[in-house]
Amino acid sequence: MNDASGSDLNILRNRTWDELQVGDSASIERTLTLEDIQIFAALSGDLNPAHIDPEFANASRFQGVIAHGMWGGALISAVLGTRLPGPGTLYRSQSLRFHAPVRVGDRVLVRVSVTAREEHHRVRLACTCTNQHGMLVIDGEAEVVAPTERIERARTALPEIRLDVRGNDGLERLLSHVRPMAAIRVAVVHPCDELSLAGALDAHGSGLIEPVLIAPRAKLEAAAAQAGIDLAGFSVEDVPHSHAAAARAVELARDGQVEAIMKGSLHTDELMSAVVSSSGGLRTKRRISHCFLLQTPAYPRPFIVTDAAINLAPDLEQKADIIRNAIDLAHVIGVDVPKVAILAAVETVTPSMPATLDAAALCKMADRGQIAGGVLDGPLAFDNAVSIAAARTKGIVSDVAGQADVLVVPDLESGNMLAKQLMYLGGAASAGIVLGAKVPVILTSRADSRESRIASCAIALMLAHHYRTAPP
């Protein structure tokens, strides 16, 4: 018996008809990833929700996403075409029987073995796929025509494939979703540079907001002139400086004259000091916190990172409010039962790492009904929170791992770095919003794109309409 499993992976060598013997075998191993399923669906056009819709798949008899059956069949073809008999092989027929599903994170051993040599260089091979537990998931028989000439070639390097599950229409889909909602009045605080002024007026042009521009009139008009923007028809409130602009915005929100506040060209601390002031009238029983709503090509759904902008080093009770705010946002954007991953460097509770102790306590608070509306798990390292395969490899059994809707970070520094890495290196589209006050606060950065500013206003619009019937 000759096993070709250990051949040089950089060289493709075939086994000719004259060399083949009954009992010869070859194998490969592959670990199924979510990207494998998505690529196979894109190539085949098989969009069965059992393979690509986690919500549908979780409610099915399989209780989770499974691979297309022919993904395993394709791996059998790969062994026949590259290992045994190898290059030059002609496929004649293949029978397959499917015994068990293959799930994300499963490691599948694919083996073919020669069972018969027939006339006209035909060869029959038994084909099996078994998972990491030794369970048979697929078996069958292949008939091929074996090559008669020796072929040996360097393996071709394939281009890297990167899935853009977000597509190019994420903002358009968001705007389409909120289009039936009437625009809201928004206090735009000190929009005295081109970026913040243009961002507010772009959101107005998209039908999202009716801006009230609060700033020193001379500075505002100078910024408008420099940007070539006509302020005719827009409501302007003249105030002496940025502090006064923030205070006036809070006053308008407290009195119900605006339904949201939008940051302009002033520092975040200056605006938020006015919002959280005990005399401002916008505080609620909740701790104020920030949520980044992100969507990246590497993850199959939008998700929230919190808190990356307001709370520097939150304690346990503050983290509980951060989670409650994020759950509320998830509900507003259409996630009925958000899955909340509480992040730490490791997935085990370790007394020397306070973030893991907080995570465990927060999960127990959820068990006791102190945090409601979502499913919590933690501590979870980042890879386990977003990758089912990573979680399976580490033996983590969780309703959250690998499919989190909310990522709760230990502190502002780690959250800010995580969010910006996802944006700048991970190609994530983003929106930013502050929750916990009586009105949403649109907190954008000078570095944010036009799309990010508009998306943030769209999220504020959804929250403001929600607050009309369910005030925070």
N, C-alpha and C positions, 0 to 999 in steps of 0.2 A: 504494500500500500504506500502510495506516494502522496504526501500532503503539501500542497503549494501555498499554504497560508503564510509561510515565512519568507517568501520571495522578496527581492529588492523592490521596495515601493517606488523607487525612482525609475525603474525599468519595467516595461511590459514585455513579457516573454510568453509565447504560446506553447502548447503541448500538441504535437502533431498526432495524426491518426496512428502512425507506427509506434509512437511512444506511449500512447494511452493504454492503461490496463484497468480491468475491473477492480474496483476498490480505491482507485485514485480519488483524492478529494481536495477541495480548496474551500477557504472560508474568508469572510470579512466580518468585522464588527462595526456597528454604527449605533450612536446614541441619538434618539429622536428628539429634536428641538421643535419649538413652536414655529421657528422660521422654516424648518423643513416642510411642515404642514402647509404653511402659507404659500411657499414657493410651488409646492406640488399642486395646490388648488389653483394658483395663477396659471400654471402651465397647462393643466388638464381641463380647466373650466369647471371642475367639480366643486361647487360651492355649498355642498351639503352642510347644513348648520351643525351637524354632529362633529364636524371637523374644524369649523372656523368661528363658531358662535359660542363662547364659554357659557353664557346664560342658558341657552337652549341645551347645550351638552350636559351641563350640571343637573338639569331636570330630566335627562334621558335615562334609560336603563343602564348606561355606562357610567353615569355620574361624573362626567368630565370629558374634555376634548380627547379624541382618539385619532390615530393616523388613518388616512385612506388605506384600504386594503392593498391597493396596488403599489403603495410605497414599498411594501415588502417585496412585491413582485418585481419592482424596478431594481431592488438590491440583488435579487437572484440573477437578473439579467446582467448586472454589473460583474458578478463573479464569473459568469459564463463568458463574458466578453473580454475580461481583463486577466483572469486567473486560469480557469479550466473550462474548455480547452484554451481560451484566450483569443488574442487577435486573429482574425481570419475565420472565426466561427460563424456559421449561419444558423440562425434560430429557425426551427421547423414547427414546433408546437410546445405548449406549456399547459399543464393542468395544475390547479391550485385549490387547496382546501383551507378555509380560514377557521381557526379553532378558538382564538382569544384576541381581544383588542390589544393594540400597542399604544401606550400612553406616553405623553411628553416626559422625558427623563428615562424611559426604558432603554436599556442597552440590548440590542438584538444581534445575535450570532447567526449569520447566514452561511449555510454550508451546502455544497453540491458534491455528490459522489457518483462516480461512474458505476452503473449497474449492468450495462450490456454494450458490446461492440457489434454492429450489424453491417450488412453489405452496403456498398456505396458510401462508405466512410461515415455512416450514421452512428450516433452514440446516444444512449439513454442515461440520464442522470437523475438520481433521487435528490430532491431539494427540500431543505428544512430551514425554518426560522425559529429560534428559541430565545426567550428573554433572559434577563439576568438571574431569574429564579429557576432556570432550567425548564420552564413551561413551554410546550410546543404552541406556537401561535399560527404558523403557516406550514403546510407541507404540500408536496406535489411531485410531478415528474416533468422533466424537460427532454425534448428530442432535438438534437442539433446535428449539423454536418460538420465534422471536425476538419481543421485545416490540414493540408498535406505538405505544406512548405513551412520551414522555420521562419518565424517573424520575431524580431527583437528591436524595440524602439524605446527611446526615452519617453517617459510619461509627459503628456502635454499639461502645462499649467493653465488652469481655467481662470477666467477673470473673477474677481470678487463680486458677489451679488449682494446688493443692499436693498432691502425692502423699504419702500416708502408707503407704509400702511395709512399714513395720514393723507397722502395725495396732495394736490395743490389747491383743494377747494375747502380746506378746513374753515377758513374765515367766512367764505361764502355760505357754507352750511350753517354756521353759527348765526350769521346775519339773516339767513332765510328763516331760521327758527324763531328769531325775535321780531321779525318784520310785522307780525300782526299786533305787537304790543305798541301802544302809544309812546312817543318820546317823553322823557322825563326832564323836568327842570333841574339843572345841575349848577352848583356854585363852583366856578373855576377860579382857584385861588392863585392870584399873582401870575398870570400867564404873560410874563414880560420878556419872553424870548420867542424866537421863531418856532422852535420845536413844540413848546407847550401850547402856544396859541394855535398853530396849525393843527395840532392833534385834537384840540377841542372842536375846532371848526370842521375838521374831517368827520368827527363823530356826529356833528350836527348834519353834515351833508349826507351821512349814511342813515339818517332818520332815527338816531338813537337818543340824542339829547337836545334840549333847548338851553344853551349856555347862558349863565349870568356871569359876566367877566368882572371880577373884583380885583382892582389894582389901581395904583396911581395913574390917572388918565394920561399924563404926559408920557410915562414910560410905556404904557400899553400902546398908545398911538405911534410911538417911535418904533416899537417892535413890529407893529402892523405895517408901517411904511417900509421898513427894511425887508419884510417878507412879501411885500406887494399884496397885502390883504386889506380888503375893504370892510370896515367895521360897521357900516351903515346897516341898520335894522337889528343889531344885536344889543341886548341889555348890558349896560356898563354901570358899575358902581365905583365911584371915585373914592379912594381911601389914601391916606398919607404914606403908607409903607406896608411891607409884607405882613408884619405882625397884625396890623389892623385888618388886612385882607383875610387872614385866617380867622380872626375873631368875628368878622362880619359874616363869613361863610357859615360858621357854627351857629350864629344867631339866626340866619335865614333857615337853616335846617331845623333848629329847635322850634321855630315858629311855623313850620310846615310849608314854607314858601319855596323850598327846594327839596328834592328827594334823594340827592346824593351830593357828595363833595369830590372835586377833582383837583389833584395837586398840579400846580404850575411850576414856575421857576423859583421855588423857595425850598429850603432844606426840609427834609421829612420831619425832623424833630420839631421844627417850628410849627408845622401844620398839626402834628399829632398832639403837641402840648395843648393847643387850643381845643382839639377834639375831646381829649380826656380830662380837661379841666373840670373840677367839681362845680364850677359856676356856669359851665357852658350848656348844660342840660342835655347832652347827647350820651351820657354814660348809661349803661344798663348794668344788670347784675353780673354780666359776663366780662371776663378779661378780653380786652381788644387784642386781636391777632391778625396776621397777614397770611393770605393763601396765594401761592402761585398755582394757577391752573396751566398745566403743560401737556403738550402732545408731541411725541417724538416718533420718528420712523421705526425705532427699535422696539416699540411697545404697542400692543394692539388696542389701547383705549386711552382717552385722556385721563390724567391723574393729577392729584393735588400734592404739593410739597408745602409743609407748614411747620414752624413759623420761621421765615427766612428774612424778616425785615423789621419786626417790632420788638419782640421779647428777647433780650440778650441771653439770659441764662434762666429760663423759667423753672420754677419749682413744681412740685407734684400737682398742686391744685391749679396752678396756671396752665400746666400741660393738659389737665383735664378740660379746661375751658378752650384751649387751642383745638383739642380734638372735637369738642362739641360744635365749635364754629365751623370746622372743616366738614363735619357730618351735615350740618345745615346747608352749606354750600353744595355739597354733593347731592342732597335731596333736590335742591332748586334746579340743578343742571340735569336732573333726570335719573340719578342713581338711587334706586329705592332703598337698598341696604348696602351702603358702602363698606368695603373691606379695608380696614385701617391697620397698617403695619407700623409699629412703633420701633424705630430704628436704633441700633446700637452697633458697636464694632463686632460683637459676637452674638450668637443666638442663645447663649446660656446665661442664666442669672448668676452674676459674679459680684460678690460684695465689694470688691475693689473698684468696680466700675458702676458708679451711681446711676448711669443711664439705664443699665439693665434692671436695677432695683425699681426705678420709676416705671419702667415698662411692665414689669410683673404686677406692680401695685395698680396701675391703670387698667390692666386686663381684669384684675379682681374687682375693681370698681365697676367695670362694665358688667361682670357677672352678677353683681349685687344691684344693678339697675341705676347706679349713680351716673353712668354715661350710657345714653340710649340712642337707638336709631341706626347703629352700625354693628359690624362684627370686628372685634379687636384681637390682635395677636402681637406678641412681642415678649422679650426682645427678638428682633430679626435683623441680621446683617443685610445690607442693601441687596446683595446678590440673591439671597433667599426671598426677599420681599418681591422681587420682580421676575425671578426665573424659577419656573416649576422644576426644570432640570436640576438647578443648583440645590433647591430644597430637597428633591428626591435623593440626590447624591448624599446629602447630609442626614437623610433619614427623618426629615421634618414632616410630620403629618399635621396639616393646618388648612383651614378654610380660607386663609388669607395669603399664605406664602405663594409667591409666583403670580399672583393676580390682584395685587393691592390697588385700590382706588385712591388711597390717601397714604402718604409717607410722612410720618411725624418725626422730625429730626430732634436730636438732643438739645441743640442750642442754635442761636442765630448764625454763628460763624459757619458751622457745618452745613446748615440749611442754605445759606447764601452761596457757599461754594458749590454745593450740589446743584442748585437750580441754575447757576450761571454756567457750570460745566455742561449741563444738559442743553442749555441754549446755544452755547458757542461751539462746543465740540460734538454734541449729539443732535444738532439740527432741530431742537425743540421749538415749536411755536408756543408763545406764552401770553398769559393775561395775569394781572395782579390786582388784588382787591383786599381791603381791610374790612373785617367783620367784628361784631361785638358792640358797635355803637348803634344808635337808633337809625342811622342811615349808612349805606355803604360808602366807603371812601376809596376812590380810584387813585391808587398810588403807583404812578409810573416813574420810570427813570429817564434821565436825559438820553441814555444810550438805547432806550427802547425804540423799536421800529414803529412805523405808522400802523402796521397790522396789529402789533401788540397793544397800542393805545386804543384802537378801535375795538379790539376784542375785550379789553378791560371795561370799556364803556358798555358793551353788550352784556357782560356779566352783571354790571351794576344795574342795568335796566331790568334784568330778570329778578335780581334781588329786590329792587324797589317795588316792582309789581307784587312780588310775594309778600313784602312787608305791609302792603295795604290791607291784607286780610289776616296776616300772622305777624304782628309787630314783634321785633326782637326784645 
